[in-house]
Amino acid sequence: MTAVTAVTDHTDHTEHAEHAERTGHTERTGHAERTGHAGHAERTEHAERTEHAGRTEHAGRTERTEHADGTEPAGRVDPPREDVDGSGGGAWDDGLIARRVADSGVFDVEAMPDSYAHEDELQGADAVLVERLDALRELVGLSRARVDGAALAEAGHVLDEAAARRRLSVRHTVVAIAGATGSGKSTLFNALAGVPLSETGLRRPTTSAPIACSWTDGAAGLLDRLGIPGRLRRRPLQGQGPKDVDAPLKGLVLVDLPDHDSAAVEHRQQVDRILALVDAVIWVVDPEKYADAMLHERYLRPLAGHAEVTFVVLNQVDRLPGEAADLVLDDLRRLLDEDGIALGEHGEPGATVLSLSALTGDGVDELRESLDQFTREQGAAARRIAADIDAAALRLRPVYATGRKSGLSEDAREEFTDRLADAVGAEAAGQAAERAWRRNANKACGTPWLRLWRWYESQRSPSDTLTVRPLPSDDEATARQRVEHAVRIVGERASAGLPGPWGQAVREAATRGAEGLPEALDDLAVSAGSPPPRLPRPGWWPVAVLAQVSMTIIQVIGGLWLLGQIIGVLDPNLGVPVLLMLCGIIGGPCVEWSCRMAAKGPARRYGLDAERRLREAAAGCGRARVLDPVAAELLRYREVREQYVKVTG
């Protein structure tokens, strides 16, 4: 590669005790002229390029003058400068990276033809991702009142970060290089850029702050999101720069991270923060620390679901003799498999595992080709968001799924109704109604002498009325306790098979509905169990009454006739009056017995109807106060379960 690199490695003014004017010519892979001034820096760079971009007056060289304000504090986050669609409409106008000259057309990304040919696939994948994000947002909204906020915090964080990433450039792929102390991260970073951009050396830790290198314009917003200040942003070799449409690694934004096992706490915090924001990660391991427990337990194993956006690189293979590199690489694959990381072998999706030597360059081209294909697909950001959604859904699974059948069955509803009916004494009320109906029939169809006797008995003891008989005095508690027991049972039946928060919500809904239910059932029993002003009478009652009256009249006539013969008023003739009296005496009870037999069916139906009315009234009261709130909670759970299924994809 003969192209010239303009390295813009500025130093903040606060790091210098004095400012000196420097003039020099340094030869690396090209020529760069730097002139330092107190308060600002003016740079003049000469670069040899393979295309002219409409400028031939410099014979293949482009001269640019850049000004930088080196007083930008570290960690400052500037507002995004590129378009939402990632076209790169905004310049890297931070004074620390080579600027574009607006009127020159150089680095004009919008003027370049789009070389990506995956628009239909990207749109389809984006539609699925949007649907999953919408489902997750709906899931969180429906669950806020039922699920602990701590359980939903990660899902909310995923939504926020996904929205923030989707607002920024989709044409860029942000890849972080992470690893342990001495693994060679910075050396690999420089090898991919084609020029030393990150400091390397024996001092540990060498990298104290993340350094970014972008192959394409328009990534300022992404780096602002990562909190990487302008003084730590670099450019790669210009031959790989934004002007070259077909240049490798087009759209790549590479970030060199501090050591994840650094002794400095702030370094580890920076690593954890940026790893949660980048689109993909290149984990660099060396033959000595590739099996480090901290690496596998803290990072690789928890991020096993992010295998499609993960590269694992075994560096420093030049230190291994013979076939030792292959053996170590195989052992690394075994450890990754134990971590649950799918390996992208035989065309299957998964992590990319390579071995290389960043120092000698052996295997670096293979990694560069993999990264080039990875960035050209423009799907890393979506896959990272999808993996984050998968991880959030997996952690939320105990909240929304148990693998058991749930819901309120019809048997549970009927059992609850039976318990409430027993509490209000529906069966006793039906029996009382049946007795009242039969007693009324006996009054209407009985003999006068029997009715007289029954009147006498009624004066001695009150007759049954159509009211609820007292509950049996067994070891069961009062009606209130019966109702509370029924509510507790139906709550447990309805919450069976539900995840903890939703089962608790169902039980609480049943308990709230039980408040005031015993009093309502008592009032219902009094109103529904009171006897009607007049009991209904079947159509055959008048005939039965007329027959009973006829038997009584015949009996009276026979008795008077016989009395007249006894006192001598009438001629003696015992046969006819005795026959009349026998007909009245025998016929009256026969008519009464017939009426009693005929009244059994209607009385039973009347009692069952009274029991049914009281049972339905109790069931309606229980349904309105308990079952409907429980059903509402179950319906809410069913809705969130449907959203959870959409979230899982």
C-alpha positions in Angstrom: 0.0 0.0 0.0 1.5 3.3 -1.1 -1.1 5.7 0.1 -0.2 8.3 2.6 -1.8 8.6 6.0 -2.7 11.8 7.8 -2.5 11.0 11.5 -4.4 13.6 13.5 -3.2 12.8 17.0 -3.7 16.0 18.9 -2.9 16.6 22.5 -5.2 18.6 24.8 -3.7 21.9 25.9 -4.3 21.0 29.5 -1.7 18.3 29.2 1.1 20.7 28.4 2.7 23.1 30.7 3.9 25.3 27.8 3.3 25.7 24.1 6.2 25.7 21.7 6.3 26.3 18.0 7.3 23.2 16.2 8.2 22.8 12.6 9.3 19.5 11.2 8.9 17.0 8.6 8.2 13.4 9.6 8.3 10.5 7.2 6.1 7.5 8.1 4.1 6.1 5.3 3.6 9.6 3.8 4.5 13.1 4.6 2.7 15.3 7.1 3.6 18.9 7.9 2.7 20.1 11.3 3.0 23.5 12.8 2.1 24.1 16.4 0.9 27.4 17.8 -0.3 28.4 21.2 -4.1 28.3 21.3 -4.6 26.5 18.0 -2.9 24.1 15.6 -2.6 24.5 11.9 -1.8 21.4 9.9 -0.9 20.9 6.3 -1.1 17.4 4.9 0.0 16.0 1.6 -1.5 12.7 0.6 -1.1 10.7 -2.5 -4.4 9.4 -3.7 -5.5 7.1 -6.5 -8.3 9.3 -7.8 -8.5 13.1 -8.3 -12.1 13.8 -7.4 -12.2 16.5 -10.0 -8.9 18.1 -9.0 -5.9 17.8 -11.2 -4.0 20.9 -10.4 -2.0 19.1 -7.7 -1.1 16.0 -9.8 -2.7 13.4 -7.6 -2.1 15.2 -4.2 -4.6 17.0 -2.2 -3.5 19.7 0.2 -5.7 20.4 3.1 -5.4 22.9 5.9 -7.1 22.0 9.2 -7.5 23.9 12.4 -8.1 22.3 15.7 -9.1 23.5 19.1 -7.2 21.3 21.4 -9.0 22.5 24.5 -11.9 20.1 24.2 -12.2 18.3 27.5 -12.1 14.5 27.5 -15.5 12.8 27.6 -17.4 15.7 26.1 -20.4 14.5 24.1 -21.2 16.7 21.1 -24.6 16.5 19.4 -24.7 14.3 16.3 -23.7 15.9 13.1 -24.8 13.3 10.5 -28.1 12.7 9.1 -30.4 10.1 10.6 -30.1 7.9 7.6 -26.4 7.8 8.1 -25.6 9.5 4.8 -22.9 11.4 6.5 -24.3 14.9 5.8 -22.4 16.3 8.8 -18.7 16.8 8.9 -16.3 15.6 11.6 -16.2 19.2 12.7 -14.5 18.6 16.0 -11.1 20.1 15.0 -9.2 17.0 15.9 -9.9 14.8 12.8 -9.3 15.8 9.2 -12.1 18.1 8.2 -13.9 18.1 4.9 -13.7 21.2 2.8 -17.3 21.8 1.9 -16.7 23.5 -1.4 -14.1 21.0 -2.6 -16.3 17.9 -2.8 -13.7 15.8 -1.0 -15.1 13.1 1.3 -18.6 14.0 0.0 -20.3 10.7 0.9 -23.7 11.8 -0.4 -22.2 12.1 -3.9 -21.0 8.5 -3.8 -23.1 5.7 -5.3 -24.5 3.3 -2.8 -22.6 0.0 -3.2 -24.8 -2.0 -0.9 -27.2 -4.4 -2.4 -29.2 -5.7 0.6 -32.0 -3.1 0.7 -34.9 -5.6 0.6 -33.3 -7.9 3.2 -32.5 -5.0 5.4 -36.1 -3.6 5.2 -37.5 -7.0 6.0 -35.2 -7.5 9.0 -35.9 -4.0 10.1 -39.7 -4.6 10.0 -39.3 -7.6 12.2 -37.0 -5.7 14.6 -39.5 -2.8 14.8 -42.3 -5.3 15.5 -40.3 -6.8 18.3 -39.4 -3.4 19.8 -43.0 -2.3 19.6 -44.0 -5.5 21.4 -41.4 -5.0 24.1 -42.6 -1.4 24.6 -46.2 -2.6 24.9 -45.1 -5.4 27.2 -43.4 -2.9 29.5 -46.4 -0.6 29.5 -48.8 -3.3 30.3 -46.6 -4.7 33.1 -45.7 -1.6 35.0 -48.6 -1.9 37.5 -48.0 -5.6 38.0 -44.3 -6.3 37.7 -41.5 -5.0 39.9 -39.8 -2.0 38.3 -36.4 -3.6 38.8 -37.4 -6.5 36.6 -38.4 -4.2 33.8 -35.4 -1.9 34.1 -33.3 -3.9 31.7 -36.1 -4.0 29.1 -36.5 -0.2 29.4 -32.8 0.2 29.0 -32.8 -1.9 25.8 -35.6 0.2 24.4 -33.8 3.4 25.2 -30.5 2.3 23.7 -32.2 0.8 20.7 -34.0 4.1 20.0 -30.8 6.0 20.4 -28.9 3.7 18.1 -31.6 3.7 15.4 -31.6 7.5 15.3 -28.0 7.4 14.3 -26.2 6.2 11.1 -27.2 2.8 9.9 -24.3 2.9 7.3 -21.7 2.6 10.0 -20.8 -0.5 12.1 -19.2 0.2 15.4 -16.8 -2.5 16.5 -14.9 -2.5 19.7 -11.6 -4.3 20.3 -11.5 -5.7 23.8 -9.1 -7.9 25.7 -6.9 -8.4 28.7 -3.7 -6.7 29.5 -0.9 -7.6 27.1 -3.2 -9.4 24.6 -2.2 -7.1 21.8 -5.4 -5.1 21.3 -3.7 -1.9 20.3 -1.3 -3.8 18.0 -4.2 -5.3 16.2 -6.0 -2.0 16.1 -3.0 -0.4 14.4 -2.6 -3.4 12.0 -6.2 -3.0 10.8 -5.8 0.7 10.4 -2.6 0.2 8.5 -0.8 2.9 10.6 0.1 3.3 14.3 -2.9 5.1 15.8 -3.0 3.6 19.3 0.0 3.5 21.6 1.6 0.2 22.2 4.4 -0.8 24.6 5.4 -2.7 27.7 3.9 -0.3 30.2 0.6 -1.6 31.6 -2.0 -0.5 31.1 -1.0 1.0 27.8 -4.5 2.1 26.6 -6.0 4.3 29.3 -8.9 5.7 27.2 -10.9 4.3 24.3 -9.6 5.4 20.9 -11.8 5.4 17.8 -10.9 5.1 14.1 -13.5 5.6 11.4 -13.2 4.5 7.8 -16.1 6.7 6.6 -17.5 10.1 7.4 -20.7 10.7 9.3 -19.9 8.7 12.4 -19.5 11.6 14.8 -22.9 11.0 16.4 -22.0 7.4 17.1 -18.8 8.4 18.7 -20.5 11.1 20.7 -22.9 8.4 22.0 -19.9 6.4 23.1 -18.5 9.4 24.9 -15.2 9.4 22.9 -13.8 12.9 22.7 -12.6 14.4 19.5 -8.9 14.3 20.5 -9.2 10.5 20.6 -10.7 10.0 17.1 -8.5 8.9 14.3 -8.4 8.2 10.5 -7.0 5.0 8.9 -4.8 4.9 5.9 -6.2 7.3 3.3 -6.4 4.6 0.7 -9.1 3.1 2.9 -10.8 6.4 3.4 -14.2 7.7 2.6 -13.4 8.7 -1.0 -12.8 5.2 -2.1 -16.2 3.7 -2.7 -15.0 0.1 -3.0 -12.4 0.4 -0.3 -12.4 -2.4 2.3 -13.9 -1.8 5.7 -16.1 1.0 4.3 -18.5 2.1 7.1 -16.4 0.6 9.9 -15.8 2.5 13.2 -13.2 0.7 15.2 -12.8 1.4 18.9 -9.7 0.3 20.9 -10.8 -0.3 24.5 -8.8 -0.3 27.7 -8.0 -3.6 29.4 -11.0 -5.3 30.8 -8.8 -6.6 33.7 -7.1 -3.4 34.3 -6.1 -2.5 37.9 -7.7 0.9 37.3 -11.4 0.8 38.2 -12.3 3.6 35.8 -10.8 1.6 32.9 -13.0 -1.4 33.6 -16.0 0.9 33.9 -15.3 2.4 30.5 -15.0 -1.1 29.0 -18.4 -2.2 30.5 -20.1 1.0 29.4 -18.9 0.9 25.8 -19.4 -2.8 25.3 -23.1 -2.2 26.0 -23.3 0.4 23.2 -21.2 -0.9 20.3 -22.6 -3.0 17.5 -20.0 -5.8 17.7 -17.0 -6.8 19.7 -13.6 -8.3 18.8 -12.3 -10.2 21.8 -8.5 -10.5 21.6 -7.0 -13.3 23.6 -3.5 -14.6 23.8 -2.1 -18.1 24.4 -1.6 -17.4 28.1 -4.9 -15.9 29.1 -7.4 -17.4 26.6 -8.9 -19.5 29.3 -9.1 -16.7 31.9 -12.1 -17.3 34.2 -12.8 -13.6 34.4 -13.1 -13.3 30.7 -15.4 -16.2 30.3 -17.6 -15.8 33.4 -18.0 -12.0 33.3 -18.1 -11.3 29.6 -18.3 -14.2 27.1 -20.8 -16.4 29.0 -23.3 -13.6 29.7 -23.0 -12.4 26.1 -23.5 -15.9 24.6 -26.6 -14.7 22.8 -24.6 -12.1 21.0 -22.6 -14.6 19.1 -23.5 -13.2 15.7 -21.9 -9.9 16.6 -18.8 -11.4 18.3 -15.3 -12.1 17.0 -12.9 -14.1 19.1 -9.3 -13.7 17.9 -6.4 -15.7 19.2 -3.4 -13.3 18.9 0.3 -13.9 19.2 0.2 -17.2 17.5 3.8 -16.5 16.3 4.9 -17.3 19.8 3.5 -20.9 19.5 5.8 -23.5 17.9 4.6 -26.0 15.3 1.0 -27.2 15.6 0.6 -25.7 19.1 -1.4 -22.8 17.6 -4.0 -25.2 16.2 -4.3 -27.0 19.5 -4.8 -23.8 21.4 -7.3 -22.6 18.9 -9.2 -25.9 19.2 -9.2 -25.6 23.0 -10.5 -22.0 22.7 -13.4 -23.3 20.6 -14.1 -25.9 23.2 -14.3 -23.3 25.9 -16.5 -21.0 23.8 -18.8 -24.0 23.2 -19.0 -24.6 27.0 -19.9 -20.9 27.4 -22.9 -21.4 25.1 -21.5 -19.3 22.3 -22.5 -20.6 18.9 -19.6 -20.8 16.5 -20.1 -19.6 13.0 -19.0 -22.7 11.2 -20.2 -24.2 7.9 -22.2 -21.1 7.1 -24.2 -21.2 10.3 -24.7 -18.0 12.3 -22.4 -17.5 15.2 -19.2 -16.1 16.5 -16.2 -15.8 14.2 -13.1 -17.4 15.7 -9.7 -16.7 14.1 -6.0 -17.0 14.9 -3.5 -14.4 13.9 -0.4 -12.5 14.8 -1.0 -8.7 14.8 2.8 -8.2 15.2 3.8 -10.2 12.1 0.6 -9.6 10.1 -0.1 -13.3 9.8 -3.9 -13.8 9.6 -4.7 -10.1 9.8 -5.9 -10.0 6.2 -8.4 -12.8 7.0 -9.8 -10.8 9.9 -10.0 -7.7 7.6 -11.9 -9.6 5.0 -14.4 -10.9 7.6 -14.8 -7.4 9.0 -15.3 -6.0 5.5 -18.1 -8.5 4.7 -19.5 -7.9 8.2 -19.7 -4.1 7.7 -21.0 -4.3 4.1 -24.0 -6.3 5.3 -25.0 -3.3 7.4 -26.9 -5.6 9.8 -24.7 -5.6 12.8 -26.7 -2.8 14.6 -29.9 -4.6 14.1 -28.5 -8.0 15.1 -27.0 -6.4 18.3 -30.4 -4.9 19.2 -32.1 -8.2 18.5 -29.6 -10.0 20.7 -30.2 -7.4 23.4 -34.0 -8.1 23.1 -33.3 -11.8 23.3 -31.3 -11.4 26.5 -34.0 -9.2 28.0 -36.7 -11.6 27.1 -34.7 -14.5 28.5 -34.4 -12.7 31.8 -38.1 -11.8 31.8 -39.2 -15.4 31.0 -39.9 -16.2 34.7 -42.2 -13.2 34.8 -44.3 -14.1 31.8 -44.0 -17.9 31.3 -43.9 -20.9 33.5 -44.6 -23.7 31.0 -47.8 -24.7 32.9 -51.4 -24.4 32.0 -53.0 -21.4 33.7 -56.5 -19.8 33.9 -59.8 -20.2 35.6 -61.5 -23.4 34.5 -65.2 -23.9 34.4 -65.0 -26.4 37.2 -63.4 -23.8 39.4 -66.2 -21.3 38.6 -68.9 -23.9 39.4 -67.1 -24.8 42.6 -67.0 -21.2 43.7 -70.7 -20.8 42.9 -71.5 -23.9 44.9 -69.6 -22.5 47.9 -71.4 -19.2 47.7 -74.8 -20.9 47.4 -74.0 -23.0 50.4 -73.0 -19.9 52.3 -76.4 -18.2 51.6 -78.3 -21.4 52.2 -79.8 -21.8 48.7 -80.6 -25.5 49.3 -82.3 -24.8 52.6 -84.3 -22.0 50.9 -85.4 -24.4 48.2 -86.5 -27.0 50.7 -88.5 -24.3 52.7 -90.2 -23.2 49.5 -91.1 -26.7 48.7 -92.6 -27.3 52.1 -94.5 -24.0 51.9 -96.0 -24.9 48.5 -97.1 -28.4 49.8 -98.5 -26.9 52.9 -100.5 -24.4 50.9 -101.9 -27.3 48.8 -102.9 -29.2 51.9 -104.7 -26.2 53.2 -106.6 -25.8 50.0 -107.4 -29.5 49.5 -107.5 -30.9 53.0 -110.6 -31.9 55.0 -112.0 -29.2 57.2 -111.4 -31.4 60.3 -107.7 -31.9 59.3 -107.3 -28.2 58.6 -108.8 -27.4 62.0 -106.3 -29.7 63.7 -103.4 -28.2 61.8 -104.6 -24.7 62.8 -104.5 -25.8 66.3 -100.9 -27.2 65.8 -99.8 -23.9 64.2 -100.9 -22.0 67.2 -98.7 -24.1 69.3 -95.5 -23.8 67.1 -94.8 -21.4 64.2 -95.0 -22.9 60.8 -92.1 -23.0 58.3 -91.6 -20.0 56.2 -89.7 -19.5 52.9 -86.5 -18.2 54.5 -82.9 -19.5 54.7 -82.5 -22.0 57.5 -79.6 -21.5 59.8 -76.3 -22.9 58.7 -75.4 -26.3 60.2 -73.6 -25.9 63.4 -70.6 -28.0 62.5 -66.9 -27.2 63.0 -67.0 -25.0 60.0 -66.9 -21.3 60.8 -69.6 -18.8 60.1 -71.0 -17.8 56.7 -68.3 -15.0 56.5 -65.6 -17.6 56.9 -67.2 -19.8 54.3 -67.2 -16.9 51.9 -63.6 -16.0 52.6 -62.7 -19.6 52.2 -64.5 -19.8 48.8 -62.7 -16.6 47.6 -59.3 -17.9 48.7 -59.9 -21.2 46.9 -60.9 -19.6 43.7 -58.0 -17.2 43.9 -55.6 -20.1 44.3 -57.2 -22.0 41.5 -57.1 -19.0 39.2 -53.5 -18.2 40.0 -52.2 -21.7 39.6 -49.7 -21.9 36.8 -49.2 -18.2 36.6 -45.8 -16.5 37.1 -45.2 -15.0 40.5 -46.2 -11.3 39.9 -49.3 -12.2 37.9 -50.4 -14.9 40.3 -50.1 -12.4 43.1 -52.1 -9.9 41.1 -54.9 -12.4 40.6 -55.0 -13.3 44.3 -55.1 -9.6 45.3 -58.0 -9.0 42.8 -59.9 -11.8 44.4 -59.2 -10.6 47.9 -60.3 -7.0 47.0 -63.5 -8.4 45.6 -64.2 -10.3 48.8 -64.4 -7.1 50.8 -68.1 -6.6 51.5 -69.1 -9.8 49.8 -70.5 -11.5 53.0 -72.7 -8.6 53.8 -73.9 -8.4 50.2 -74.8 -12.1 50.3 -76.7 -11.7 53.6 -78.8 -9.0 52.1 -79.3 -11.1 49.0 -80.4 -14.1 51.1 -83.0 -11.9 52.9 -84.4 -10.4 49.7 -84.3 -13.4 47.5 -85.3 -15.9 50.2 -88.4 -14.0 51.4 -91.7 -15.8 50.5 -93.9 -14.2 47.9 -97.1 -12.6 49.0 -99.1 -15.4 47.4 -97.9 -18.7 46.3 -98.9 -19.9 42.8 -101.7 -22.4 42.4 -102.1 -25.0 39.6 -105.2 -25.2 37.5 -106.6 -28.3 39.1 -106.8 -26.8 42.5 -110.4 -25.4 42.1 -111.6 -28.9 41.0 -109.9 -30.4 44.0 -111.4 -27.9 46.3 -114.9 -28.4 44.8 -114.5 -32.2 45.3 -113.4 -31.7 48.9 -116.3 -29.4 49.5 -118.7 -31.9 47.9 -117.4 -34.7 50.1 -117.8 -32.5 53.2 -121.4 -31.6 52.2 -122.3 -35.2 51.6 -120.8 -36.1 55.0 -122.8 -33.3 56.6 -126.0 -34.3 54.9 -125.6 -37.9 55.9 -124.9 -36.9 59.5 -127.9 -34.7 59.7 -130.2 -37.3 58.1 -128.9 -39.8 60.6 -129.4 -37.4 63.5 -133.0 -36.7 62.3 -133.8 -40.4 62.4 -132.3 -40.7 65.9 -134.4 -37.9 67.4 -137.5 -39.2 65.5 -138.0 -36.4 63.1 -137.4 -38.6 60.0 -138.4 -42.1 59.2 -136.0 -44.7 60.2 -133.7 -45.6 57.2 -130.1 -46.2 58.2 -128.8 -47.3 54.9 -128.8 -44.0 52.9 -127.5 -41.7 55.6 -124.8 -44.1 56.7 -123.8 -44.5 53.0 -123.6 -40.8 52.6 -121.5 -40.4 55.7 -119.2 -43.2 54.7 -118.8 -41.5 51.2 -117.9 -38.2 52.8 -115.7 -39.7 55.5 -113.7 -41.9 53.0 -113.9 -39.5 50.0 -112.5 -36.4 51.8 -109.2 -38.1 52.8 -109.0 -39.7 49.4 -109.3 -36.3 47.7 -106.7 -34.9 50.1 -104.3 -37.8 49.4 -104.8 -37.4 45.7 -104.1 -33.7 45.9 -101.0 -34.4 48.0 -99.7 -36.8 45.4 -100.4 -34.4 42.7 -98.7 -31.6 44.5 -95.4 -33.3 45.0 -94.1 -32.6 41.4 -95.1 -28.9 41.4 -93.9 -28.4 44.9 -90.5 -29.9 44.1 -90.2 -27.8 40.9 -91.2 -24.7 42.9 -88.5 -25.5 45.5 -85.9 -26.1 42.9 -86.8 -22.9 41.2 -86.5 -20.9 44.4 -83.1 -22.6 45.0 -82.0 -21.8 41.5 -83.0 -18.1 41.9 -81.0 -17.7 45.1 -78.1 -19.6 43.6 -78.0 -17.4 40.5 -78.3 -14.3 42.7 -75.3 -15.4 44.8 -73.4 -16.4 41.7 -74.1 -13.0 40.1 -72.9 -11.2 43.2 -69.8 -13.4 43.4 -69.1 -13.0 39.6 -69.4 -9.2 39.8 -67.2 -8.8 42.9 -64.7 -11.6 42.5 -64.7 -13.5 39.2 -64.9 -10.5 36.9 -61.8 -8.8 38.5 -60.0 -12.1 38.4 -60.9 -12.6 34.8 -59.7 -9.1 34.0 -56.3 -9.9 35.5 -56.2 -13.2 33.5 -57.0 -11.3 30.3 -54.3 -8.8 31.1 -51.8 -11.6 31.6 -53.0 -13.2 28.3 -52.3 -9.9 26.5 -48.9 -9.5 27.9 -48.1 -13.1 27.2 -49.0 -12.5 23.5 -46.7 -9.5 23.5 -44.0 -11.5 25.1 -44.3 -14.2 22.4 -43.8 -11.4 19.8 -40.8 -10.1 21.8 -39.2 -13.5 21.7 -39.6 -13.6 17.9 
